[in-house]
Amino acid sequence: MSMITERPAYGRAAGPSEDAAEPVAGSPTAGPEGAAAAGGRDIPAIIKAYVALTKPRIVELLLVTTVPAMMLAAGGLPSLWLVAVVLVGGALAAGAASALNCYIDRDIDQLMRRTKRRPLPAHTVTPRAALVFGLVLAAVSVALMAAFTNWLATALTLAAIVYYDVIYTMWLKRTTPQNTFWGGICGAAPVLIGWAAVTGGLSPAAWALFAVVFFWQMPHFYALAIKYKDDYARAGIPMLPVVASVRRVNLEIVLFTWLTVAASLAVWPLGMSPVYGLTAVVVGALFLLEAHRLAGRARRGEPLRPMRLFHWSTTYLTILFVAVAVDALL
């Protein structure tokens, strides 16, 4: 349900990998024969493969933004039952979107170094099984939200799944270098879903937090795309770093970092205390510093080291939304 990417996991034979699943323990991954041999005998390995389809690290980061948004909407701690429902429903929805993404992208995943160890290109899960798994998760998540929240939160949940898999994965990702921009809509949707679940509506503060996560995804994901530019080129995916100059990519990174920080500061006058405001200023300044450092290294012809920005962007978003949660309790 999101453009938000997983944090890298290092130490594998293939090198750094943001989205790839780890090889399933005890089962060959060279072809369908290996999957068949493992099937039915290694239950933990099968479970691990299905969990990998949901890209759990993406789910984790999505929930980091959802709970603070719910707390701010409630002006404190919302109902723990409602929080549990939204967390479970949101996790299932994000997992469904990711599993369906793996099914749709199975042709290009096998061409890219960072994704070729996912369950489908590794033949640890069949395409049909991944499709059914994703559809079941989607149905359960929407049903859960419909039963225990409200129509707006439910509609936003369903729309995010459909947008990510149909609009972004099947169309935008493969056809336009603006795919990251338009795909960012579903990445920021959990903020609106959490807010709507609490209040039944969407206030200016909800849209301001949505803007923070939306704009944040461009520097976050462009940094990753710079690192894996050759991967995307090999798969024929027109990510911006593949089709545009380094100067253009870094210009957009700096621009959207400034927009992210501006959006975070726009939240301050909407009922937030100086605790949030000062946090937004400090971490925003550090985020901007790292974005400008990347652009400076590009101008000087030095090694770009884009993953520094990628990692810091994750830290930035986490700290900022922790500040939102703390502010809601004050």
C-alpha positions in Angstrom: 0.0 0.0 0.0 3.0 2.3 -0.1 5.9 3.7 -2.0 7.7 3.6 1.3 10.6 1.2 0.9 12.0 -1.3 3.3 15.2 -0.5 5.3 18.2 -2.3 3.9 19.2 -5.6 5.3 22.9 -6.4 4.9 25.0 -9.4 5.1 23.5 -11.5 2.3 25.5 -13.1 -0.4 23.9 -10.8 -3.0 24.7 -7.7 -1.1 22.4 -4.9 0.2 18.8 -5.5 -0.6 15.9 -3.3 0.3 12.9 -5.4 -0.8 14.3 -8.8 -1.4 13.3 -11.8 0.7 15.9 -13.8 2.4 16.5 -17.2 0.9 14.2 -19.7 2.5 16.1 -21.8 4.9 16.6 -25.4 3.9 15.0 -25.1 0.4 16.7 -24.6 -2.9 15.7 -21.4 -4.8 17.1 -22.2 -8.2 13.8 -23.2 -9.7 10.3 -24.7 -9.4 11.7 -28.1 -8.6 13.3 -26.7 -5.4 10.0 -25.1 -4.4 8.1 -28.4 -4.9 10.7 -30.3 -2.9 10.3 -27.8 0.0 6.6 -27.7 -0.2 4.7 -29.5 2.6 7.9 -30.4 4.5 9.3 -27.2 5.8 6.4 -25.3 7.3 8.6 -22.5 8.9 10.2 -21.9 5.5 6.8 -21.7 3.8 5.5 -19.2 6.5 8.7 -17.2 6.1 8.2 -17.0 2.3 4.6 -15.7 2.7 5.6 -13.2 5.3 8.3 -12.0 2.9 5.6 -11.3 0.3 4.0 -8.7 2.7 7.3 -6.8 3.0 7.1 -6.5 6.8 9.6 -3.6 7.0 7.3 -1.5 4.9 4.4 -2.3 7.1 6.5 -1.3 10.2 7.3 2.1 8.8 3.7 2.7 7.7 2.4 2.0 11.2 5.0 4.4 12.7 3.1 7.2 10.9 -0.4 5.9 11.6 -0.5 5.6 15.4 0.8 9.2 16.0 -1.8 10.5 13.6 -4.5 8.7 15.5 -3.2 10.1 18.8 -3.2 13.7 17.4 -6.7 13.2 16.0 -7.9 12.0 19.4 -6.1 14.7 21.3 -4.4 12.0 23.4 -4.7 8.2 23.6 -7.5 6.9 21.4 -9.4 3.8 22.2 -6.9 0.9 22.4 -9.5 -1.3 20.7 -9.6 1.1 17.8 -5.8 1.4 17.6 -5.6 -2.4 17.5 -8.2 -2.6 14.7 -6.5 0.0 12.6 -3.0 -1.5 13.2 -4.2 -5.0 12.2 -6.3 -3.8 9.4 -3.6 -1.4 8.1 -0.9 -4.1 8.4 -3.1 -6.6 6.5 -3.9 -3.9 3.8 -0.2 -3.0 3.4 0.7 -6.7 3.3 -2.0 -7.4 0.7 -0.8 -4.5 -1.5 2.8 -5.7 -1.2 1.9 -9.3 -2.0 -0.1 -8.3 -5.1 2.8 -6.0 -6.1 5.1 -9.1 -5.9 2.6 -11.0 -8.2 2.4 -8.2 -10.7 6.1 -7.4 -10.7 7.3 -11.0 -10.9 8.6 -10.5 -14.4 10.8 -7.5 -13.6 11.8 -8.7 -10.1 13.8 -11.6 -11.5 15.9 -9.1 -13.5 16.9 -6.9 -10.6 19.6 -7.7 -8.1 17.8 -6.3 -5.1 14.5 -8.1 -5.8 15.6 -11.4 -7.4 15.5 -13.2 -4.1 11.9 -12.4 -3.4 9.7 -15.5 -3.1 8.3 -15.4 -6.7 11.5 -15.0 -8.6 13.2 -17.4 -6.2 10.3 -19.9 -6.8 9.5 -20.4 -3.2 5.9 -19.4 -3.7 3.9 -19.9 -6.9 2.3 -16.9 -8.7 -1.2 -18.2 -8.2 -0.6 -18.7 -4.4 0.8 -15.2 -4.1 -2.3 -13.8 -6.0 -4.7 -15.6 -3.8 -2.8 -14.7 -0.6 -2.8 -11.0 -1.6 -6.5 -11.0 -2.4 -7.5 -12.8 0.8 -5.5 -10.3 2.9 -7.1 -7.4 1.0 -10.6 -8.8 1.6 -9.9 -9.4 5.3 -8.4 -6.0 5.9 -11.3 -4.1 4.2 -13.9 -6.3 6.1 -12.2 -5.6 9.4 -12.1 -1.8 8.8 -15.8 -1.9 7.6 -16.9 -3.8 10.7 -15.1 -1.8 13.4 -14.3 1.7 12.0 -16.3 3.9 9.6 -17.0 4.2 5.9 -14.3 6.9 5.3 -11.5 4.9 6.8 -12.7 1.8 5.0 -13.0 3.5 1.7 -9.5 5.0 2.1 -8.1 1.6 2.9 -9.6 0.0 -0.2 -8.6 2.9 -2.4 -5.0 2.7 -1.2 -4.7 -1.0 -2.1 -6.3 -0.5 -5.5 -4.3 2.6 -6.3 -1.0 1.0 -5.3 -1.5 -2.2 -7.3 -3.5 -1.0 -10.3 -2.6 2.6 -10.8 1.0 2.6 -9.6 2.3 -0.9 -10.1 0.5 -1.9 -13.3 0.6 1.5 -15.0 2.7 4.4 -13.6 5.7 2.4 -12.5 6.3 1.1 -16.0 5.4 4.1 -18.1 6.5 7.4 -16.5 9.5 8.8 -14.6 6.9 10.6 -12.4 5.9 7.2 -11.0 7.4 8.0 -7.6 5.6 11.3 -7.3 2.1 9.9 -8.1 2.8 6.7 -6.2 3.5 8.7 -3.1 -0.3 9.2 -2.7 -0.8 5.6 -1.4 2.4 5.9 0.7 0.9 8.8 2.7 -2.6 7.3 2.9 -2.2 5.5 6.3 -2.0 9.0 8.0 -5.5 9.8 6.5 -6.8 6.3 7.3 -5.8 6.6 11.0 -7.2 10.1 11.3 -10.5 9.1 9.7 -10.8 6.0 11.9 -10.7 8.3 15.0 -12.8 11.3 13.8 -14.8 10.1 10.8 -13.4 13.1 8.8 -10.2 14.8 7.7 -9.0 18.1 9.2 -6.3 20.5 8.0 -3.8 18.8 10.4 -4.5 15.4 8.8 -3.8 16.8 5.3 -0.6 18.6 6.6 0.7 15.3 8.0 -0.3 13.6 4.7 1.8 16.2 2.9 4.8 15.5 5.1 4.8 11.8 4.2 3.9 12.5 0.6 6.8 14.9 -0.1 9.2 12.8 2.0 8.9 9.9 -0.3 10.7 11.6 -3.2 14.1 12.2 -1.5 13.7 8.9 0.3 13.0 6.8 -2.8 15.2 8.8 -5.3 18.2 8.1 -3.1 17.4 4.4 -3.3 16.8 4.6 -7.1 20.2 6.3 -7.5 21.8 3.4 -5.8 20.0 0.8 -7.9 19.9 2.8 -11.1 21.4 -0.1 -13.2 18.8 -2.5 -11.7 15.9 -0.3 -12.9 17.5 0.3 -16.3 17.9 -3.5 -16.8 14.3 -4.1 -16.0 13.1 -1.2 -18.2 11.6 0.8 -15.4 11.8 4.6 -16.1 12.7 5.7 -12.6 13.9 9.3 -12.6 17.6 8.5 -12.0 17.4 6.2 -15.1 16.1 8.7 -17.5 17.2 12.1 -16.1 20.6 13.7 -15.4 22.2 13.6 -12.0 21.7 17.3 -11.7 17.9 17.0 -12.3 17.6 14.1 -9.8 19.5 16.0 -7.1 17.5 19.2 -7.8 14.3 17.3 -7.2 15.7 15.7 -4.1 16.6 19.1 -2.6 13.2 20.6 -3.7 11.1 17.8 -2.2 13.2 17.8 1.0 12.4 21.5 1.4 8.7 20.8 0.8 8.8 18.0 3.4 10.3 20.3 6.0 7.9 23.1 5.0 4.9 20.8 5.4 6.2 19.6 8.8 6.4 23.2 10.0 2.9 23.9 8.6 1.6 21.4 11.2 3.0 23.5 14.1 0.4 26.2 14.2 -2.4 23.6 13.9 -2.6 23.1 17.6 1.0 21.7 18.2 3.2 22.7 21.1 6.8 23.9 20.9 8.0 20.4 21.6 6.8 19.3 18.2 7.9 22.6 16.6 11.4 22.5 17.8 11.8 18.9 16.9 10.5 19.6 13.4 13.0 22.4 13.0 16.0 20.5 14.3 15.4 17.2 12.4 14.3 19.2 9.3 17.6 21.1 9.3 19.5 17.9 9.5 17.4 16.4 6.7 18.1 19.4 4.5 21.8 19.3 5.3 22.0 15.7 4.1 20.1 16.4 0.9 22.3 19.4 0.1 25.4 17.3 0.9 24.3 14.8 -1.7 23.7 17.5 -4.3 27.1 19.0 -3.4 28.9 15.7 -3.9 27.2 15.4 -7.3 28.4 18.9 -8.4 31.9 18.1 -7.4 32.0 14.8 -9.1 32.5 12.9 -5.9 31.0 9.5 -5.0 27.3 10.2 -4.3 26.7 7.8 -1.3 22.9 8.2 -1.7 22.2 5.6 1.0 23.3 8.1 3.6 20.2 10.2 2.7 18.1 7.1 2.4 18.9 6.0 6.0 18.6 9.5 7.4 15.2 10.1 5.7 13.9 7.1 7.6 15.3 8.4 10.9 13.8 11.8 10.2 10.3 10.5 9.6 10.4 8.3 12.7 11.6 11.1 15.0 9.1 13.6 13.6 6.2 11.3 14.2 7.4 10.3 17.6 7.2 14.1 18.3 3.7 14.1 17.0 2.7 11.3 19.4 4.5 13.0 22.4 2.8 16.3 21.5 -0.6 14.6 21.5 -0.1 13.5 25.1 0.9 16.9 26.4 
